[in-house]
């Protein structure tokens, strides 16, 4: 189980929009290099490295160095542990049902709007 200190670190890491975008990019492109990741942003490579450091300290990413290149991977374990902390075995079932109802209502609304 997470301690509150560990939870704080994860939530602080997720609080910044750029770090959430970094996680999305790494999730989509597992094993991408820091250079490849940096190309998505209009900030210095040092700024990206600082964001990566925060994400690594929170346990949200891991890196593997091959020569001079660092390959980045997402680690969903902290997110899964947070999810499991506040949900139970029935929550995901009902959440997906509600999401399906929402999507259906939105599609119906779009069809009536045309």
C-alpha angles and dihedrals in degrees: 000000000000121000117226090251091057091046090051091053092051094047092046090051091050093046094078117081094215092055091050089051090049090053090050092051094047091047090053094042108033112193095023116154126243088249092054090048092049090057089070093062137063094220134090122282087242090059090052090048089053091052090048090052091055091048092049093049088052090051092240095123137027129200135207120202118217109179107309094339125092114207116205130216132179119240110206095183095098091049092048091050091052091048092050092047094063102030135060134210092277098047097078091051093052093040091055091047091052091047090052091050091049092051091048092050091049092050091049090049092051092050092050091047093059 
